[in-house]
């Protein structure tokens, strides 16, 4: 499965489920976000996320209010910012897409 597809699965399920009514969708969203968090340390994966303008999708995960998804999203952000080759571009994208300013609010509510 491509990197973008994994992020789409995580955010799509995040937007469409009520965790009480569909525990399988929540588990799948967690698995997809966790898979991406594990893979994003690879420069190719980080570049693919930059190419796809991942900020909006990361905001969706952050805004879910689900601690499991927020944690996975924070790991993704940490790994993106640590990317050697594209770290500066990714940091700029995360700032411009509203992810960085939104982090303080998310941390206060979780």
N, C-alpha and C positions, 0 to 999 in steps of 0.2 A: 504494500500500500504506500502511496506517495506521501511525503511529509504534509503537503497541503490537505490531502484527504483526511489524514489523522486529525489535524487541527479542525477541519470542518466537522468531522464526526463529534469531536468533543464539544465544540461550541453549538452545533445544531441540536444535540441532545440536551445541552445545558439550557437552551432557550425554550425547548418544547416539553420538558417534563415537569411533573410535580412529584417530588421524591417519594411522597407517600403512596401515590397511585401507580408509579412505574419504577420500582427499584432496579429492574434490569437496565433501564435507560441510564439511570444514575451510575450504576456499576460500569457500564460501557463508556460513559463520558469520563469517569475516573481512569479507566484503563487506557483510553486514547490519550488523555492528557499526561498520564504517567509515562506512557511509551514515548511521547514527544519529549517530555522532560529528560528522559534517559538518553535520547538520541541527539538532542540539540547541541551538545558539546562538540559534535562533528562539524567542521567548517562548512561542509556541503549542505548540511541540514540548516545551519544558521543562515547561509546564503539563500537557500530556498525560502525561508521564512521572510527574509528581507525582501526578496523579489516579489513575494505575494502580499506585502504590506500587512503583516500579521497583527498590528496594533489593535485593530477593531476586535478581532477574535480574542485577543488576550484581555481586552476590557470586558468582554462578555463573560469570560471565565471569572475575572475578578469580581464582577458585579453579581455573580450568582449567589453570593452569600454562603456558599457551601464550603466549609473549611477544607475539605479534601481537595476540592477543585482549586481553591485559592492557593493552597500550599503548592500544588503542582504548577500552577501558573507562576508563582514566585520563583520556583526552581528554573522554569523556562526563562524567565526574565534575567535571573542571575547568570545563567549559562550564555544567553545572548550577549549580555554586557561583557562577558569574559572572552568572547570570540576574538582571537588574535587578528585575523585578517579583516573582519568586517565589524568589529566591536564599535568603532566610532560611528559608522553609518547606522548601525542598529540602535545605538544610544540616541542618536538624533531622531530616528524614526519613532522610538518609544516616547520620546519627549513630545514630538509634534503630534502624535496620535492621541495624546492625553493619558497614556499609561502611567508615566512617572508622576504627574500631578495627582493622579487618582490613588496612588499607593498609600499615602498617608490616611486617606479616608477609609480605605479598605482595612488597613491595619487597626484602625480605631474601632471598627464595627465587628471584626471577627473575634 
